[in-house]
Amino acid sequence: MQRQLLTKREFAEAIRKCMRSVERSIDSGEIKAIRIGGSVRIPASELDRLTGTGAHATLEPTVPLSVAVTMLVRVATGVDS
């Protein structure tokens, strides 16, 4: 089962931006987000759109999402750690 919605923190970690930058992008409409009660969730498809990859489709549920997405973004961008 793959994760379809990301928290602002998970999304920010994946794109290597601060949470405030993500919040501003949501407020401006640059990033599409869903409000669920008092929470904000970002569709994984937004990560794909911004990174130009299908990264979320390969996530395994045994790996924490923030770690897996960060690893996938590093692979996609060619960044070694």
N, C-alpha and C positions, 0 to 999 in steps of 0.2 A: 504494500500500500504506500503510495507516495503522498507527500504533503502538498496540498494545493494552496494553502494560505500561509503567509509568513508574517511574523510580528515585525514591527518597525525596527527593532533591534537586530533581528536575524537578517532583514533586508539590508540594513546599514552595514553590517559586518560583511555581507556577501559582496557589496559593491565598494567596500572600503571608504565609506563616508560616515560622518557623524550622524547621530539620530536627528539632530536639529536640521541638517541639510535634507534628510529624507522627509521630515515633517514639512519643511518649506516647499519641497517638490510636490508633496501631496496637496498642500493648500493651494498651490498654483495650478494644479491639474496636470502637471508633467508626469506624475506617477499616479496611476489609478489605484484607489484603495476602497475598501469596504468597511463601513462602520457597523459593528455588531455590539449593540448596547453601548457601553462606554469604551469599548476596545476598537482598535483599528487593525485591520489585516490587509495584507497586500497579496494579490494573486501571484503565484509562482510564474505565471506567464509574463508578468511585468519584468521579472528578473531576466527571463529569456529575451524579452524585447530590448532591454537596456544593454545586455551583454552580448546579444547576437548569437546566443547558443540555445540549445535545448537542455540546459544543465539540469533543471529540476527533474527531468524524466528519468535520470539515472540514479537518483538518491535511493539509498537503502535504509529502511527503517531502523536498522541496528546501529547506525551512525547518527550522532546528534546532528540535526539539520544545519546548525550554524557552522559546524566543522566541515560537513560534507559540501556545503555550498561554497565555503571559503576555498576548499581544496579544488573544487571544480572551476571556480573563477581563476585561480592561480594557473591551472592547467590550460584553460582557454586563452589566458593572456600571456602565457609563457613565463610567468614569474616563478622563480625557484625560491624555496624557503630553506 
